Amino acid sequence: MLGGLLAIGAATSEAQPPVKHVLVLQSLDRGTLPLDHFTGGFRVDLDQRIGQPVNVIQVVVGPTGFVGAPDQDLVDYIRSIFAGRASPDLIVTAGGPAAVFARKHRQELFPETPLLFASVDQRYLRGAPLGENESAVMVSNDFPHIIDEVLRVLPETKQVLMVVGAGPIGRFWQPELEPGLKRFQGRVTFLWSNELSLPDIVRRSANLPRHSAIVYLTFGTDAVGGAYPDEQVFAALHEKANAPIFGAMSSYLGHGIVGGSLMSVPEIARNSADVAGRILSGEPAGTIRLPPQMAGKPIFDWRELQRWGIPESRLPPGSTVMYRGPTLWGEYKLTVLAVLGALILQALLIVRLLHERRARHRAEIDSRRNLALAADTNRRATMSALTTSIGHELGQPLSAIMHNTQALQMMVTANRATPDTTGEILADIQAEAVLATQVIDRHRTMLRSHELQRKPIDLHSVMYESLALVAHDMQARRIEATLDLSSTPCVIDGDHVLLQQVLVNLLRNAMDALPESPSARRQITLRSVVRAADVEVSVCDTGTGLPAEIMGKLFTPFVTTKTNGLGVGLTITRTIVEAHGGTISAHENPDGGATFTVTLRRSATPARPHPSPPNAIPSEVG
């Protein structure tokens, strides 16, 4: 089967070095652990070593469980990859079958391109010496030595099942190994799996006689043509086998083998990447000659040693044991220390949490008290500034009461008072008295000391009343106010008085920003937007805007653009908004002026009806 093809890189620019193209001929498709680990490691190591762009094109040239393509078709396909492009800068083979294929078709596959035989047993290349434009990173697998190590750790072993696939690698290795295994004749009997299907191999491994072992060489395909990845074969054997499994490659460790002197696949990949990097950097391939790589120091899986009762005293000197579990004493000691540590930590944590809770409770009380004091001070200062407005608002209903009273007195004196006219005049007096009472109550509420009290309220009523409080001041400054309210009730959980204070502060700031604007442009818009989760209330003016130097410090204490301002109004406003779980922001308007926006969470509870009286906003304001 043909492997996946990675797209050849885009054309390079003058500012970048040319992309190097490396053709990797893979012996088998994915699923063979040593080759998979080699290919992945080789590509990573090559990228780290070459220092310039490398484009790797992989092609599988060996069968993967069913009849592979004819050699000539593979050659034609590989050449078609580079049709219209330059030849690859390097050809790398991975595994024995790919090395045999590359040698066989050397003259057809870019004969001028350097060729590196990588991750290949030296026996695959013994038929002819390396060419002048060829190099190799070979390994020397000593499979009989595996049997020596099996007999060292399991000296009573009498039978060994040699697990090898029925594909080209298996057909290559069985005749290669049989002469070297003859020295164990009379002591060990060898069974070969190349003529069995995988289910038969698993059944055989589950019914081996006592004093048996299993040696896993490679697999790929079984006798009936089924293709199986190494991990699947290992999983089946490890679950069913009644004898320990051994292997030769480091990639098998952790998948169920006991261990031994393993060939290091990461080292093969590093060495191959080093040689490939030297060739791509301009060094002639024929001058690079490395000795075959030998198996590394013995390494074993502690879990498998425990499973099969193999004492560590039988391991070769200098062996490394991986995946070691804790000793009984070590396990209990750590548990005791962990429990004691947890108890101490828990006790300290509880003490700290209690302390923090008490401190947080005190801080919340202080914060609420400070918020109330600051808001109260701000309200009193605001109402003091609105003294003229209060007098004007009270003056109108009181003046009307006085005139109505004088008119009634004159009518009584002249004996012209009828019940209808008397009732009409008294009704007018009563209406004006109610209006005066509302004015007094509205301002008295703002002046009263107050702490945060949340309940469902409709912000539209707060907006009406806030605008009414500054209405006279707006009239005196010739400012036009506009209300743009959402048709949906604007209900939140909040404090009516404190939120009214927020809007009054923002309205007064907007009014203070308008003196320099022409009379026709002195406008303030109070707007509400209701969304699914929250509501927005904004105050927009057409004034001078916000100076750039204070944009990031608007809500910082003592920052102000007013000549006589203290710079605490917006700080208190933000504090009140945040106490309600909301946010406040400001931005410049594209056509001049500024907009302050307050965002608050929408309430799930409807507010009690709070209709605004018709005279809440004087007609001269908006």
C-alpha positions as CSV (number, residue, x, y, z in Angstrom):
1,M,0.0,0.0,0.0
2,L,1.0,3.6,-0.6
3,G,1.5,5.8,2.4
4,G,0.2,9.3,3.0
5,L,1.8,12.0,0.9
6,L,2.6,15.3,2.5
7,A,2.3,18.3,0.2
8,I,5.6,19.6,-1.2
9,G,6.2,23.1,0.3
10,A,5.4,26.3,-1.4
11,A,7.9,28.2,-3.5
12,T,10.5,29.9,-1.5
13,S,11.2,33.6,-1.5
14,E,14.6,35.3,-1.8
15,A,14.6,36.1,1.9
16,Q,14.2,32.4,2.9
17,P,16.6,29.5,2.3
18,P,15.3,26.9,-0.2
19,V,13.2,24.1,1.2
20,K,15.0,20.7,1.4
21,H,12.9,17.8,0.2
22,V,13.5,14.4,1.9
23,L,11.9,11.3,0.4
24,V,11.3,8.6,3.1
25,L,10.6,5.1,1.8
26,Q,8.7,3.3,4.6
27,S,8.9,-0.5,4.9
28,L,5.4,-0.9,6.4
29,D,2.4,1.2,7.0
30,R,1.7,2.5,10.5
31,G,1.2,0.0,13.3
32,T,4.8,-1.4,13.6
33,L,6.0,0.2,16.8
34,P,9.7,0.4,16.1
35,L,9.2,1.9,12.6
36,D,6.5,4.3,13.9
37,H,8.7,5.5,16.7
38,F,11.7,5.8,14.4
39,T,9.9,7.8,11.8
40,G,8.4,10.2,14.3
41,G,11.7,10.7,16.2
42,F,13.6,11.1,12.9
43,R,11.4,13.9,11.7
44,V,11.6,15.8,15.0
45,D,15.3,15.3,15.4
46,L,15.9,16.3,11.7
47,D,14.0,19.6,12.1
48,Q,16.0,20.4,15.2
49,R,19.3,19.7,13.5
50,I,19.0,21.0,10.0
51,G,18.2,24.6,10.9
52,Q,16.3,25.3,7.7
53,P,12.9,24.2,6.2
54,V,12.6,20.5,5.5
55,N,9.7,18.9,3.6
56,V,9.4,15.1,4.3
57,I,7.5,13.0,1.8
58,Q,6.7,9.5,3.1
59,V,5.8,6.6,0.8
60,V,5.1,3.0,2.0
61,V,6.8,0.5,-0.4
62,G,6.0,-2.7,1.5
63,P,2.7,-4.7,1.8
64,T,0.4,-3.9,4.7
65,G,-1.7,-7.1,5.1
66,F,-2.9,-7.6,1.5
67,V,-1.2,-7.8,-1.8
68,G,1.0,-4.7,-2.4
69,A,1.3,-2.8,-5.6
70,P,3.9,-4.1,-8.2
71,D,7.3,-2.5,-7.8
72,Q,7.2,-0.7,-11.1
73,D,3.9,1.0,-10.1
74,L,5.5,2.2,-6.9
75,V,8.5,3.5,-8.9
76,D,6.2,5.3,-11.3
77,Y,4.2,6.7,-8.4
78,I,7.3,8.0,-6.6
79,R,8.6,9.6,-9.7
80,S,5.2,11.2,-10.4
81,I,5.4,13.0,-7.0
82,F,8.4,15.0,-8.2
83,A,7.1,15.5,-11.8
84,G,7.8,19.1,-12.8
85,R,9.9,19.6,-9.6
86,A,13.5,19.1,-8.7
87,S,14.6,15.7,-7.5
88,P,14.6,15.1,-3.7
89,D,17.6,16.3,-1.9
90,L,17.9,13.0,0.1
91,I,16.3,9.6,0.0
92,V,15.9,7.8,3.4
93,T,14.8,4.2,3.8
94,A,13.2,3.0,7.0
95,G,13.5,-0.7,7.7
96,G,14.8,-3.7,5.7
97,P,12.1,-4.1,3.0
98,A,12.5,-0.4,2.0
99,A,16.2,-0.8,1.8
100,V,15.9,-3.8,-0.5
101,F,13.4,-1.9,-2.7
102,A,15.7,1.2,-2.9
103,R,18.7,-0.9,-3.9
104,K,16.7,-2.8,-6.5
105,H,15.5,0.4,-8.1
106,R,18.4,2.7,-7.5
107,Q,18.9,3.6,-11.1
108,E,15.2,4.4,-11.6
109,L,14.8,6.4,-8.4
110,F,16.9,9.5,-8.7
111,P,20.4,7.9,-9.0
112,E,22.1,11.2,-8.4
113,T,20.3,11.8,-5.1
114,P,22.1,10.8,-1.9
115,L,20.6,7.6,-0.3
116,L,20.6,6.9,3.4
117,F,19.7,3.4,4.6
118,A,18.3,4.0,8.1
119,S,17.0,1.7,10.9
120,V,18.0,-1.4,8.9
121,D,19.7,-4.6,10.2
122,Q,23.1,-4.9,8.6
123,R,22.1,-8.3,7.1
124,Y,19.8,-6.6,4.7
125,L,22.7,-4.8,3.1
126,R,25.3,-7.6,3.0
127,G,24.7,-8.3,-0.7
128,A,26.8,-5.4,-1.9
129,P,28.9,-2.6,-0.5
130,L,27.5,0.9,-0.1
131,G,27.9,3.2,-3.2
132,E,29.8,6.4,-3.3
133,N,26.6,8.4,-2.8
134,E,25.1,6.1,-0.1
135,S,25.4,6.0,3.7
136,A,23.7,3.8,6.3
137,V,22.7,3.8,9.9
138,M,22.6,0.0,10.5
139,V,21.9,-2.0,13.6
140,S,23.2,-5.4,14.6
141,N,20.4,-7.4,16.2
142,D,21.7,-10.3,18.2
143,F,18.5,-12.3,18.6
144,P,20.2,-15.4,20.1
145,H,21.4,-13.2,22.9
146,I,17.7,-12.7,23.8
147,I,17.5,-16.4,24.5
148,D,20.6,-16.2,26.6
149,E,18.8,-13.5,28.7
150,V,15.6,-15.6,28.9
151,L,17.6,-18.5,30.3
152,R,19.4,-16.2,32.7
153,V,16.2,-14.9,34.3
154,L,14.2,-18.1,33.7
155,P,16.8,-20.9,33.9
156,E,14.2,-23.6,33.7
157,T,12.8,-22.5,30.3
158,K,12.4,-25.5,27.9
159,Q,10.3,-24.1,25.1
160,V,10.2,-20.7,23.4
161,L,7.4,-19.5,21.1
162,M,8.9,-17.2,18.4
163,V,6.2,-14.7,17.4
164,V,6.9,-13.5,13.9
165,G,4.6,-12.4,11.1
166,A,4.1,-14.1,7.8
167,G,5.1,-11.1,5.7
168,P,8.4,-10.3,4.1
169,I,10.1,-9.4,7.4
170,G,9.0,-12.7,9.0
171,R,10.1,-14.7,5.9
172,F,13.5,-12.9,6.1
173,W,14.2,-13.5,9.8
174,Q,13.2,-17.2,10.3
175,P,16.0,-18.6,8.0
176,E,18.4,-16.0,9.3
177,L,17.9,-16.9,13.0
178,E,17.6,-20.7,12.8
179,P,21.4,-21.3,12.3
180,G,22.2,-19.1,15.3
181,L,19.6,-20.9,17.5
182,K,21.1,-24.3,16.9
183,R,23.5,-23.8,19.9
184,F,20.4,-24.2,22.2
185,Q,19.6,-27.5,20.7
186,G,18.9,-30.1,23.4
187,R,18.0,-27.4,25.9
188,V,15.3,-25.3,24.3
189,T,12.7,-26.2,21.7
190,F,11.6,-23.4,19.3
191,L,8.1,-23.0,17.9
192,W,7.4,-20.6,15.0
193,S,4.2,-18.7,14.5
194,N,4.6,-17.7,10.9
195,E,2.2,-20.4,9.7
196,L,-0.6,-19.4,12.2
197,S,-3.3,-16.8,12.2
198,L,-3.4,-14.4,15.1
199,P,-6.2,-16.1,16.9
200,D,-4.3,-19.4,16.6
201,I,-1.2,-17.7,18.0
202,V,-3.1,-16.3,20.9
203,R,-4.6,-19.7,21.7
204,R,-1.2,-21.4,21.4
205,S,0.3,-18.8,23.8
206,A,-2.5,-19.4,26.3
207,N,-1.8,-23.2,26.4
208,L,2.0,-23.4,26.5
209,P,3.5,-26.0,28.7
210,R,5.3,-25.1,32.0
211,H,8.7,-23.5,31.7
212,S,7.9,-21.7,28.4
213,A,8.6,-18.2,27.2
214,I,7.5,-16.1,24.3
215,V,9.9,-13.9,22.1
216,Y,8.2,-11.2,20.0
217,L,10.3,-10.4,17.0
218,T,7.9,-8.5,14.7
219,F,4.5,-9.1,13.1
220,G,2.7,-7.1,10.4
221,T,0.6,-9.8,8.9
222,D,-0.4,-13.3,9.9
223,A,-0.6,-16.5,7.8
224,V,-4.1,-15.7,6.5
225,G,-3.2,-12.2,5.4
226,G,-4.7,-10.3,8.3
227,A,-2.8,-7.1,9.1
228,Y,-2.4,-6.3,12.8
229,P,-0.6,-3.4,14.6
230,D,1.9,-4.4,17.2
231,E,-0.1,-2.8,20.0
232,Q,-3.1,-5.0,19.2
233,V,-0.9,-8.2,19.1
234,F,0.8,-7.3,22.3
235,A,-2.6,-6.6,24.0
236,A,-4.0,-10.0,23.0
237,L,-0.8,-11.9,24.0
238,H,-0.5,-10.1,27.3
239,E,-4.1,-10.9,28.2
240,K,-4.1,-14.6,27.3
241,A,-0.5,-15.9,27.4
242,N,0.5,-18.1,30.2
243,A,4.2,-17.4,29.8
244,P,6.3,-14.2,30.0
245,I,7.0,-12.2,26.8
246,F,10.4,-10.9,25.7
247,G,11.5,-8.7,22.8
248,A,14.4,-6.9,21.2
249,M,13.3,-3.3,20.6
250,S,12.9,-0.5,23.1
251,S,9.6,0.4,21.6
252,Y,8.1,-2.8,23.0
253,L,8.9,-1.9,26.6
254,G,5.7,-1.0,28.5
255,H,3.5,-3.1,26.2
256,G,4.0,-6.4,28.0
257,I,7.5,-7.6,27.5
258,V,9.7,-8.4,30.5
259,G,12.7,-6.6,29.0
260,G,16.4,-7.3,28.3
261,S,19.2,-5.8,26.2
262,L,17.0,-3.7,23.9
263,M,17.8,-1.9,20.7
264,S,17.2,1.8,21.4
265,V,14.9,3.2,18.7
266,P,15.3,6.8,19.8
267,E,19.1,6.5,19.4
268,I,18.6,5.1,15.9
269,A,16.4,8.0,15.0
270,R,18.9,10.5,16.4
271,N,21.9,8.9,14.6
272,S,19.9,8.8,11.3
273,A,18.9,12.5,11.7
274,D,22.5,13.4,12.4
275,V,23.7,11.7,9.2
276,A,20.7,13.2,7.2
277,G,21.6,16.6,8.5
278,R,25.2,16.3,7.5
279,I,24.2,15.2,4.0
280,L,21.7,18.0,3.5
281,S,24.4,20.4,4.7
282,G,26.6,19.4,1.8
283,E,28.8,16.5,3.2
284,P,29.2,13.7,0.7
285,A,27.1,10.6,1.7
286,G,29.9,8.2,0.7
287,T,32.3,9.7,3.3
288,I,29.9,9.1,6.2
289,R,30.4,5.6,7.7
290,L,29.1,4.5,11.1
291,P,29.6,1.2,12.9
292,P,26.4,-0.8,13.3
293,Q,24.4,0.1,16.5
294,M,24.3,-2.5,19.2
295,A,21.7,-3.2,21.8
296,G,21.8,-1.1,24.9
297,K,22.1,-1.9,28.6
298,P,19.5,-4.3,30.0
299,I,16.3,-2.7,31.0
300,F,13.3,-4.4,32.5
301,D,9.6,-3.7,33.4
302,W,9.1,-4.1,37.1
303,R,5.5,-4.9,36.7
304,E,6.2,-7.9,34.5
305,L,8.9,-9.1,36.9
306,Q,6.3,-9.1,39.6
307,R,3.7,-10.8,37.5
308,W,6.0,-13.7,36.6
309,G,7.8,-13.9,39.9
310,I,11.2,-13.1,38.5
311,P,13.6,-11.9,41.3
312,E,15.7,-8.9,40.5
313,S,18.8,-10.9,41.7
314,R,18.6,-12.8,38.4
315,L,18.9,-9.6,36.2
316,P,22.2,-8.9,34.5
317,P,24.5,-6.5,36.3
318,G,23.8,-2.8,35.6
319,S,20.2,-3.5,34.6
320,T,17.7,-0.7,34.9
321,V,14.2,-1.4,36.2
322,M,11.4,0.8,35.0
323,Y,7.8,1.3,36.2
324,R,8.8,0.3,39.7
325,G,6.1,0.4,42.3
326,P,6.7,1.5,46.0
327,T,7.7,-1.0,48.6
328,L,5.2,-2.0,51.3
329,W,6.9,0.2,53.9
330,G,7.4,3.0,51.5
331,E,3.8,2.9,50.5
332,Y,2.5,3.0,54.0
333,K,5.0,5.6,55.1
334,L,4.0,7.9,52.3
335,T,0.3,7.3,53.2
336,V,0.9,8.2,56.9
337,L,2.9,11.2,56.0
338,A,0.3,12.3,53.5
339,V,-2.5,11.8,56.0
340,L,-0.6,13.8,58.7
341,G,0.3,16.5,56.2
342,A,-3.3,16.6,55.0
343,L,-4.6,16.9,58.6
344,I,-2.1,19.7,59.4
345,L,-2.8,21.5,56.2
346,Q,-6.6,21.1,56.7
347,A,-6.3,22.5,60.3
348,L,-4.2,25.4,59.1
349,L,-6.6,26.0,56.2
350,I,-9.7,26.0,58.6
351,V,-8.0,28.5,60.9
352,R,-7.1,30.7,58.0
353,L,-10.6,30.4,56.5
354,L,-12.2,31.3,59.8
355,H,-9.8,34.3,60.1
356,E,-10.5,35.4,56.6
357,R,-14.2,34.9,57.0
358,R,-14.1,37.1,60.1
359,A,-11.9,39.7,58.4
360,R,-14.1,39.6,55.3
361,H,-17.2,40.0,57.4
362,R,-15.7,43.1,59.1
363,A,-14.6,44.4,55.8
364,E,-18.1,44.0,54.3
365,I,-19.6,45.8,57.3
366,D,-17.0,48.6,57.0
367,S,-17.5,48.7,53.2
368,R,-21.2,49.1,53.5
369,R,-20.8,51.7,56.2
370,N,-18.2,53.6,54.1
371,L,-20.4,53.3,51.0
372,A,-23.4,54.7,53.0
373,L,-21.3,57.6,54.4
374,A,-19.8,58.4,51.1
375,A,-23.1,58.2,49.2
376,D,-24.8,60.2,51.9
377,T,-22.2,63.0,51.7
378,N,-22.4,63.0,48.0
379,R,-26.2,63.2,48.1
380,R,-26.1,66.1,50.5
381,A,-23.6,67.9,48.3
382,T,-25.8,67.3,45.3
383,M,-29.0,68.5,47.0
384,S,-27.1,71.5,48.3
385,A,-26.2,72.4,44.7
386,L,-29.9,71.9,43.7
387,T,-31.2,74.3,46.4
388,T,-32.5,76.8,43.8
389,S,-34.2,73.9,41.9
390,I,-36.0,72.9,45.1
391,G,-37.2,76.4,45.8
392,H,-38.5,76.7,42.2
393,E,-40.2,73.4,42.4
394,L,-41.9,74.3,45.6
395,G,-42.6,77.8,44.5
396,Q,-44.9,76.8,41.7
397,P,-47.4,74.7,43.7
398,L,-47.3,77.1,46.8
399,S,-47.9,80.1,44.5
400,A,-50.9,78.3,42.9
401,I,-52.2,77.4,46.4
402,M,-51.9,81.1,47.5
403,H,-53.7,82.4,44.4
404,N,-56.5,79.8,44.7
405,T,-56.9,80.7,48.3
406,Q,-57.1,84.5,47.5
407,A,-59.6,83.8,44.8
408,L,-61.8,81.7,47.1
409,Q,-61.6,84.4,49.8
410,M,-62.6,87.1,47.3
411,M,-65.5,85.0,46.1
412,V,-66.7,84.4,49.7
413,T,-66.4,88.1,50.5
414,A,-68.4,89.0,47.5
415,N,-71.0,86.3,48.3
416,R,-70.4,84.8,44.9
417,A,-69.0,81.4,46.0
418,T,-71.1,78.6,44.8
419,P,-70.7,75.0,45.8
420,D,-69.3,74.0,42.3
421,T,-66.7,76.8,42.2
422,T,-65.7,76.3,45.8
423,G,-65.2,72.5,45.2
424,E,-63.2,73.2,42.0
425,I,-60.9,75.7,43.8
426,L,-60.4,73.3,46.8
427,A,-59.6,70.4,44.4
428,D,-56.9,72.6,42.7
429,I,-55.5,73.5,46.2
430,Q,-55.4,69.8,47.1
431,A,-53.7,68.8,43.9
432,E,-51.0,71.5,44.3
433,A,-50.5,70.5,48.0
434,V,-49.9,66.9,46.9
435,L,-47.4,68.1,44.3
436,A,-45.6,70.1,46.9
437,T,-45.6,67.1,49.2
438,Q,-44.1,64.9,46.4
439,V,-41.3,67.5,45.8
440,I,-40.5,67.6,49.5
441,D,-40.6,63.8,49.8
442,R,-38.4,63.3,46.8
443,H,-35.7,65.7,48.1
444,R,-36.0,64.4,51.7
445,T,-35.4,60.8,50.5
446,M,-32.3,61.9,48.8
447,L,-31.0,63.6,52.0
448,R,-31.8,60.8,54.4
449,S,-28.9,58.5,55.5
450,H,-29.3,55.2,53.6
451,E,-27.7,51.8,53.4
452,L,-28.0,49.4,50.4
453,Q,-31.4,47.7,50.3
454,R,-32.1,45.5,47.3
455,K,-35.5,44.8,45.9
456,P,-37.0,44.6,42.4
457,I,-37.4,48.1,40.9
458,D,-38.2,49.5,37.4
459,L,-35.3,51.7,36.4
460,H,-37.6,53.7,34.2
461,S,-39.3,55.2,37.4
462,V,-35.8,56.0,38.7
463,M,-34.9,57.7,35.5
464,Y,-38.1,59.8,35.6
465,E,-37.5,60.9,39.2
466,S,-33.8,61.6,38.6
467,L,-34.6,63.9,35.7
468,A,-37.3,65.6,37.8
469,L,-34.7,66.5,40.4
470,V,-32.5,68.4,38.0
471,A,-35.3,69.7,35.7
472,H,-35.2,73.3,37.0
473,D,-31.4,73.4,36.7
474,M,-31.7,72.2,33.2
475,Q,-34.3,74.9,32.4
476,A,-32.1,77.6,33.8
477,R,-29.1,76.4,31.7
478,R,-31.3,76.1,28.6
479,I,-30.6,72.4,28.2
480,E,-33.0,70.1,26.4
481,A,-33.5,66.6,27.9
482,T,-34.8,63.6,25.9
483,L,-36.0,60.2,27.2
484,D,-35.5,57.2,25.0
485,L,-36.9,54.3,27.0
486,S,-37.2,50.7,26.1
487,S,-40.8,49.4,25.6
488,T,-39.8,46.4,27.9
489,P,-39.9,47.0,31.7
490,C,-36.4,47.7,32.9
491,V,-36.5,45.7,36.1
492,I,-33.4,45.0,38.3
493,D,-32.7,44.1,41.9
494,G,-31.4,47.2,43.4
495,D,-31.7,50.2,45.7
496,H,-34.1,52.9,44.4
497,V,-32.4,55.8,46.2
498,L,-28.8,54.8,45.5
499,L,-29.5,54.2,41.8
500,Q,-31.3,57.6,41.7
501,Q,-28.1,59.1,43.1
502,V,-26.1,57.5,40.3
503,L,-28.3,59.0,37.6
504,V,-28.4,62.4,39.3
505,N,-24.6,62.4,39.4
506,L,-24.3,61.5,35.8
507,L,-27.0,64.0,34.7
508,R,-25.2,66.8,36.6
509,N,-21.9,65.9,35.1
510,A,-23.5,66.0,31.6
511,M,-25.0,69.4,32.4
512,D,-21.6,70.7,33.6
513,A,-20.1,69.6,30.2
514,L,-22.5,71.8,28.2
515,P,-21.9,75.5,29.1
516,E,-19.5,76.0,26.1
517,S,-21.9,74.4,23.6
518,P,-24.3,76.6,21.6
519,S,-27.8,76.7,22.9
520,A,-29.2,74.7,20.1
521,R,-26.8,71.9,20.8
522,R,-27.3,71.7,24.6
523,Q,-28.9,68.3,24.7
524,I,-28.9,65.3,27.1
525,T,-30.4,62.0,26.2
526,L,-31.3,59.5,28.9
527,R,-31.7,56.0,27.3
528,S,-32.5,52.5,28.4
529,V,-31.8,49.2,26.6
530,V,-33.2,45.9,27.9
531,R,-31.6,42.6,26.9
532,A,-32.2,39.0,28.0
533,A,-29.7,38.9,30.8
534,D,-29.0,42.6,31.6
535,V,-30.1,46.2,31.1
536,E,-28.2,49.3,30.1
537,V,-29.0,52.9,31.2
538,S,-26.9,55.6,29.5
539,V,-26.6,59.4,29.8
540,C,-25.4,61.0,26.6
541,D,-24.5,64.7,26.2
542,T,-23.3,66.9,23.3
543,G,-20.7,68.7,25.3
544,T,-16.9,69.1,25.1
545,G,-16.2,65.4,25.6
546,L,-13.6,63.7,27.8
547,P,-10.0,64.9,27.8
548,A,-7.6,62.2,26.5
549,E,-5.3,62.6,29.6
550,I,-8.0,61.4,32.0
551,M,-9.8,58.7,29.9
552,G,-8.1,55.9,31.8
553,K,-8.5,57.6,35.2
554,L,-12.2,58.8,35.1
555,F,-13.3,56.8,38.1
556,T,-10.1,57.4,40.2
557,P,-10.6,59.5,43.3
558,F,-9.8,63.2,43.0
559,V,-9.6,63.1,39.2
560,T,-11.8,65.9,37.8
561,T,-12.1,68.3,34.9
562,K,-14.1,70.8,36.9
563,T,-12.4,73.9,38.4
564,N,-14.2,73.5,41.8
565,G,-14.7,69.8,41.7
566,L,-13.3,67.3,44.2
567,G,-13.3,64.4,41.8
568,V,-15.2,61.9,44.1
569,G,-18.6,61.9,42.4
570,L,-17.7,59.3,39.7
571,T,-15.8,57.3,42.2
572,I,-18.9,57.0,44.5
573,T,-21.0,56.4,41.4
574,R,-18.8,53.5,40.4
575,T,-18.8,52.1,43.9
576,I,-22.6,52.1,44.0
577,V,-22.9,50.4,40.6
578,E,-20.4,47.7,41.6
579,A,-22.2,47.2,44.9
580,H,-25.2,46.3,42.7
581,G,-23.0,43.8,40.7
582,G,-22.9,46.0,37.7
583,T,-20.4,48.0,35.6
584,I,-20.0,51.5,34.4
585,S,-18.1,52.8,31.4
586,A,-17.6,56.0,29.4
587,H,-16.7,56.8,25.8
588,E,-16.5,59.7,23.4
589,N,-19.3,60.2,21.0
590,P,-18.4,60.3,17.3
591,D,-20.3,63.7,16.8
592,G,-19.0,65.2,20.1
593,G,-19.8,64.9,23.7
594,A,-19.6,61.8,25.9
595,T,-21.8,58.8,27.0
596,F,-21.7,57.1,30.4
597,T,-23.3,53.6,30.4
598,V,-24.4,51.7,33.5
599,T,-24.9,47.9,33.0
600,L,-26.9,45.9,35.6
601,R,-28.2,42.3,35.8
602,R,-31.8,42.0,34.9
603,S,-34.1,40.8,37.6
604,A,-36.2,37.6,37.3
605,T,-38.9,39.2,39.7
606,P,-41.2,41.8,38.3
607,A,-41.2,45.2,40.1
608,R,-44.2,46.6,41.8
609,P,-46.0,49.2,39.7
610,H,-44.4,52.5,40.2
611,P,-46.0,54.9,37.7
612,S,-44.4,58.2,37.2
613,P,-46.7,61.2,37.8
614,P,-47.4,63.3,34.8
615,N,-45.6,66.3,36.4
616,A,-42.5,64.3,37.4
617,I,-40.7,66.0,34.5
618,P,-41.6,69.6,33.9
619,S,-42.8,70.4,30.4
620,E,-40.0,72.8,29.7
621,V,-37.3,70.1,30.1
622,G,-38.4,67.4,27.6
